[in-house]
Amino acid sequence: MKYFYVRQEVPDMFTRRRAQLLVPLTLMVAGAVLLAIAAGCGGDDGASASIEPTTRTFFMEAVEPKGSTSAEKEPFPTEALPEGGGYKLEEPDEDGNWVVETYTWAPDQIVVYEGDTVNLEIVGINGARHDSLIEKYVDEFVVERGKLTSLSFVADKAGVFKIVCTIHPPAMTGELLVLPRP
């Protein structure tokens, strides 16, 4: 039986270190090039990229996801859900069927920039009534099943602000995320 030996050169310490630095350096250069391209796409005058205040319209729903099964397939939960009107767990009926439901906003997060005008068109799908508010922006509004509620305001404060149905806490809580203007 013949053996063949392959000579492999092992890079010295300097060569290995250079290779280890090359990958992150390449990624940093590529990122800088992409940022430069993005900044150049911001406007015709070549000034730094900025996003001008605009009007943003969002379509939301007040919905009630619901699930049901039978105690034969899945045991009824022994732990209680959080208090408030946002969750409901109905015990098994005479046939062993039980239901769990909650209320929520869909979508449950709205993202805008500071200075944007925000238009919300909210339709009530489930639940007869949702007395609601948006922290720091809208003191109160009502969403009712089958009706459209329209809101409009200027997002003049950066931060995270709760969108809350006061009848169905804690589940029916969303958020308005107002990003600082770049």
PEFENWO-V711566 format. One record per residue. N is the residue number from 1. RES is the residue in three letters. PHI is phi in whole degrees, -180 to 180 (* if undefined). PSI is psi in whole degrees, 0 to 359 (* if undefined). OMEGA is omega as a letter, one per 40 degrees, with the letter a starting at -180 (none if undefined). Layout:
# PEFENWO-V711566
n=N res=RES phi=PHI psi=PSI omega=OMEGA
n=N res=RES phi=PHI psi=PSI omega=OMEGA
This chain:
# PEFENWO-V711566
n=1 res=MET phi=* psi=132 omega=a
n=2 res=LYS phi=-101 psi=143 omega=i
n=3 res=TYR phi=-111 psi=139 omega=i
n=4 res=PHE phi=-113 psi=135 omega=i
n=5 res=TYR phi=-109 psi=133 omega=i
n=6 res=VAL phi=-109 psi=125 omega=i
n=7 res=ARG phi=-86 psi=125 omega=i
n=8 res=GLN phi=-119 psi=129 omega=i
n=9 res=GLU phi=-84 psi=131 omega=i
n=10 res=VAL phi=-95 psi=125 omega=a
n=11 res=PRO phi=-64 psi=147 omega=i
n=12 res=ASP phi=-74 psi=173 omega=a
n=13 res=MET phi=-58 psi=320 omega=a
n=14 res=PHE phi=-64 psi=317 omega=a
n=15 res=THR phi=-66 psi=318 omega=i
n=16 res=ARG phi=-64 psi=316 omega=a
n=17 res=ARG phi=-63 psi=320 omega=i
n=18 res=ARG phi=-62 psi=319 omega=i
n=19 res=ALA phi=-65 psi=322 omega=i
n=20 res=GLN phi=-66 psi=327 omega=i
n=21 res=LEU phi=-81 psi=336 omega=a
n=22 res=LEU phi=-66 psi=318 omega=a
n=23 res=VAL phi=-64 psi=307 omega=i
n=24 res=PRO phi=-62 psi=324 omega=i
n=25 res=LEU phi=-64 psi=319 omega=i
n=26 res=THR phi=-62 psi=317 omega=i
n=27 res=LEU phi=-65 psi=321 omega=i
n=28 res=MET phi=-65 psi=319 omega=i
n=29 res=VAL phi=-65 psi=316 omega=i
n=30 res=ALA phi=-62 psi=319 omega=i
n=31 res=GLY phi=-64 psi=319 omega=i
n=32 res=ALA phi=-65 psi=321 omega=i
n=33 res=VAL phi=-64 psi=316 omega=i
n=34 res=LEU phi=-64 psi=319 omega=i
n=35 res=LEU phi=-63 psi=320 omega=i
n=36 res=ALA phi=-64 psi=319 omega=i
n=37 res=ILE phi=-65 psi=315 omega=a
n=38 res=ALA phi=-62 psi=318 omega=i
n=39 res=ALA phi=-64 psi=323 omega=i
n=40 res=GLY phi=-70 psi=340 omega=a
n=41 res=CYS phi=-86 psi=0 omega=a
n=42 res=GLY phi=-74 psi=336 omega=a
n=43 res=GLY phi=-175 psi=174 omega=a
n=44 res=ASP phi=-82 psi=338 omega=a
n=45 res=ASP phi=-89 psi=0 omega=i
n=46 res=GLY phi=77 psi=4 omega=i
n=47 res=ALA phi=-72 psi=172 omega=a
n=48 res=SER phi=-62 psi=150 omega=a
n=49 res=ALA phi=-67 psi=133 omega=i
n=50 res=SER phi=-147 psi=156 omega=i
n=51 res=ILE phi=-109 psi=117 omega=a
n=52 res=GLU phi=-74 psi=148 omega=i
n=53 res=PRO phi=-56 psi=141 omega=a
n=54 res=THR phi=-142 psi=174 omega=i
n=55 res=THR phi=-99 psi=127 omega=a
n=56 res=ARG phi=-120 psi=127 omega=a
n=57 res=THR phi=-112 psi=131 omega=i
n=58 res=PHE phi=-123 psi=141 omega=i
n=59 res=PHE phi=-109 psi=120 omega=a
n=60 res=MET phi=-122 psi=162 omega=i
n=61 res=GLU phi=-132 psi=147 omega=i
n=62 res=ALA phi=-98 psi=110 omega=a
n=63 res=VAL phi=-124 psi=163 omega=a
n=64 res=GLU phi=-130 psi=89 omega=i
n=65 res=PRO phi=-64 psi=140 omega=a
n=66 res=LYS phi=-141 psi=141 omega=i
n=67 res=GLY phi=-135 psi=148 omega=i
n=68 res=SER phi=-142 psi=156 omega=i
n=69 res=THR phi=-160 psi=186 omega=i
n=70 res=SER phi=-116 psi=153 omega=i
n=71 res=ALA phi=-63 psi=339 omega=i
n=72 res=GLU phi=-68 psi=322 omega=a
n=73 res=LYS phi=-85 psi=318 omega=a
n=74 res=GLU phi=-140 psi=130 omega=i
n=75 res=PRO phi=-65 psi=148 omega=i
n=76 res=PHE phi=-66 psi=134 omega=a
n=77 res=PRO phi=-61 psi=142 omega=i
n=78 res=THR phi=-92 psi=338 omega=i
n=79 res=GLU phi=-88 psi=138 omega=i
n=80 res=ALA phi=-75 psi=149 omega=i
n=81 res=LEU phi=-80 psi=162 omega=i
n=82 res=PRO phi=-56 psi=147 omega=a
n=83 res=GLU phi=-72 psi=161 omega=a
n=84 res=GLY phi=117 psi=172 omega=a
n=85 res=GLY phi=-85 psi=4 omega=a
n=86 res=GLY phi=-79 psi=339 omega=i
n=87 res=TYR phi=-126 psi=147 omega=i
n=88 res=LYS phi=-143 psi=132 omega=i
n=89 res=LEU phi=-127 psi=111 omega=a
n=90 res=GLU phi=-94 psi=128 omega=a
n=91 res=GLU phi=-63 psi=158 omega=a
n=92 res=PRO phi=-58 psi=140 omega=i
n=93 res=ASP phi=-81 psi=190 omega=a
n=94 res=GLU phi=-62 psi=338 omega=i
n=95 res=ASP phi=-95 psi=2 omega=i
n=96 res=GLY phi=87 psi=7 omega=i
n=97 res=ASN phi=-84 psi=135 omega=i
n=98 res=TRP phi=-132 psi=159 omega=a
n=99 res=VAL phi=-133 psi=142 omega=i
n=100 res=VAL phi=-127 psi=141 omega=a
n=101 res=GLU phi=-149 psi=163 omega=i
n=102 res=THR phi=-150 psi=166 omega=i
n=103 res=TYR phi=-115 psi=147 omega=a
n=104 res=THR phi=-156 psi=162 omega=i
n=105 res=TRP phi=-92 psi=142 omega=i
n=106 res=ALA phi=-132 psi=117 omega=e
n=107 res=PRO phi=-72 psi=164 omega=a
n=108 res=ASP phi=-102 psi=5 omega=i
n=109 res=GLN phi=-141 psi=131 omega=i
n=110 res=ILE phi=-117 psi=129 omega=a
n=111 res=VAL phi=-120 psi=125 omega=i
n=112 res=VAL phi=-139 psi=174 omega=i
n=113 res=TYR phi=-103 psi=151 omega=i
n=114 res=GLU phi=-55 psi=131 omega=a
n=115 res=GLY phi=99 psi=345 omega=i
n=116 res=ASP phi=-70 psi=148 omega=i
n=117 res=THR phi=-88 psi=127 omega=a
n=118 res=VAL phi=-108 psi=123 omega=i
n=119 res=ASN phi=-111 psi=125 omega=i
n=120 res=LEU phi=-114 psi=129 omega=i
n=121 res=GLU phi=-115 psi=105 omega=a
n=122 res=ILE phi=-114 psi=123 omega=i
n=123 res=VAL phi=-107 psi=139 omega=i
n=124 res=GLY phi=-87 psi=117 omega=i
n=125 res=ILE phi=-99 psi=309 omega=a
n=126 res=ASN phi=-125 psi=155 omega=a
n=127 res=GLY phi=84 psi=130 omega=a
n=128 res=ALA phi=-63 psi=322 omega=a
n=129 res=ARG phi=-154 psi=141 omega=i
n=130 res=HIS phi=-132 psi=99 omega=i
n=131 res=ASP phi=-77 psi=123 omega=a
n=132 res=SER phi=-138 psi=171 omega=i
n=133 res=LEU phi=-156 psi=162 omega=i
n=134 res=ILE phi=-124 psi=114 omega=a
n=135 res=GLU phi=-47 psi=134 omega=i
n=136 res=LYS phi=68 psi=354 omega=a
n=137 res=TYR phi=-123 psi=307 omega=a
n=138 res=VAL phi=-128 psi=114 omega=a
n=139 res=ASP phi=-66 psi=324 omega=i
n=140 res=GLU phi=-163 psi=146 omega=i
n=141 res=PHE phi=-155 psi=160 omega=a
n=142 res=VAL phi=-123 psi=134 omega=i
n=143 res=VAL phi=-116 psi=128 omega=i
n=144 res=GLU phi=-123 psi=150 omega=i
n=145 res=ARG phi=-56 psi=130 omega=i
n=146 res=GLY phi=81 psi=2 omega=a
n=147 res=LYS phi=-119 psi=155 omega=i
n=148 res=LEU phi=-104 psi=127 omega=i
n=149 res=THR phi=-108 psi=125 omega=a
n=150 res=SER phi=-110 psi=130 omega=i
n=151 res=LEU phi=-126 psi=148 omega=i
n=152 res=SER phi=-147 psi=134 omega=i
n=153 res=PHE phi=-159 psi=163 omega=i
n=154 res=VAL phi=-97 psi=126 omega=i
n=155 res=ALA phi=-80 psi=83 omega=a
n=156 res=ASP phi=-96 psi=4 omega=i
n=157 res=LYS phi=-130 psi=124 omega=i
n=158 res=ALA phi=-73 psi=147 omega=i
n=159 res=GLY phi=146 psi=189 omega=i
n=160 res=VAL phi=-114 psi=125 omega=a
n=161 res=PHE phi=-127 psi=133 omega=a
n=162 res=LYS phi=-75 psi=141 omega=i
n=163 res=ILE phi=-107 psi=112 omega=a
n=164 res=VAL phi=-125 psi=133 omega=i
n=165 res=CYS phi=-93 psi=118 omega=a
n=166 res=THR phi=-75 psi=348 omega=i
n=167 res=ILE phi=-87 psi=331 omega=a
n=168 res=HIS phi=-122 psi=51 omega=i
n=169 res=PRO phi=-80 psi=163 omega=e
n=170 res=PRO phi=-87 psi=354 omega=a
n=171 res=ALA phi=-67 psi=320 omega=a
n=172 res=MET phi=-89 psi=66 omega=i
n=173 res=THR phi=-131 psi=124 omega=i
n=174 res=GLY phi=-117 psi=193 omega=i
n=175 res=GLU phi=-147 psi=146 omega=i
n=176 res=LEU phi=-104 psi=118 omega=i
n=177 res=LEU phi=-105 psi=113 omega=i
n=178 res=VAL phi=-106 psi=109 omega=a
n=179 res=LEU phi=-83 psi=144 omega=i
n=180 res=PRO phi=-62 psi=144 omega=i
n=181 res=ARG phi=-67 psi=129 omega=a
n=182 res=PRO phi=-68 psi=* omega=none
